[in-house]
Amino acid sequence: MFLRKTVFISFSQESESVIDSNNSLETEIAALKAQKEQLETMLKQHTPCNIRNTKNIVDENRSPESCSSEAAKSNGSISPTTPTNTNPIDSIA
């Protein structure tokens, strides 16, 4: 009888642990779904650089800008043409 009670208590504790883990995972899934929806909305609202440049060329009041110049604006001074030190030995000298 004592063994059955011990096994029952063990299963009960394990069940509670699984329920807690399940609730945690469901919460994480809900947060990830919300993030996915937000990112999809941002993607739908985004106009790619090549389409933006085509519109700028047609509109003579605005000067066309390259994607790299737009990236430099959003990333500070870093642009795709900015050289970087990839070799650690180069940074020592």
N, C-alpha and C positions, 0 to 999 in steps of 0.2 A: 504494500500500500504506500509506503514512504517513497519508494522508487517511482511510482506512477505520479505522485504529487510533484516530485522533483522534476521529472520529465515535463509535466504540464506547465510548471512555472518557467522552465527553460524555453519551451515553445511559446509561451505567452510573451516572454521578454523579447524573443527573436521576432515575433509577430509585430510587437510595438516598434521595434527597430526598423523593420521593413516598411511599416506604415509611415514612420517619420521620414525615412529616405525617399519614399514615394511622394510624399507631400513636398519635400524639398525639390525633387526633380520636376514635379508639376509646376512649382513656382518658377523654377529656372526656365522651363519650356515656355511659360507664359511671357516671361521677360524677353526671351529670345525672339518669340513671335512678334512682340511689340517692336523690338529693335529692327526686325526684318521689314515690317510694314513701314517704319520710319525711313529706312534706307531705300526701299522701293519707291516711296514718295519722292525722296530727294533725287533718285535716279530719273524718274519721270519728268521732274522739273528742270533737270540739267540739260543744257544745250552744248553739244560737243564743240570743240574749238574749230574744227573744219567747217561746220555749218555756220558758226558765228562769224568766221572770217569771210565766208561767201556773202553773208548779209552786209558786212562792213564794206566790202569792195563795191557792192551795188550802191550803198549809201555813201555818196561822195562827201557828206558832211563829217564823216568819221573816218579816221585812219585805221587801216587793218592792223591787228596785233597778232603776233604768233602765239601759239600755245605756250612756248617756252617763256615768253615775256609775261604771260598771265600766270604761269606757275611761279615765276620769280616774284611777282607781286604777292601771291598768296603765301609763299614760303620764305619771305624775307629776302635775303641776298643770295640764297641758294637757287641756282638754275641748272637745267640739264647740261649746260656747257661749262659750268664751274668745275675746274679741276679739283680732284680730291686725292689725298695721299692714301693709297691702298696698301702700300708696302711699309711696314713698320720701320724698316731700316732707313727709308727716306726721311722719316720724321725726326730721326736722331741727329742728322747732319745740320 
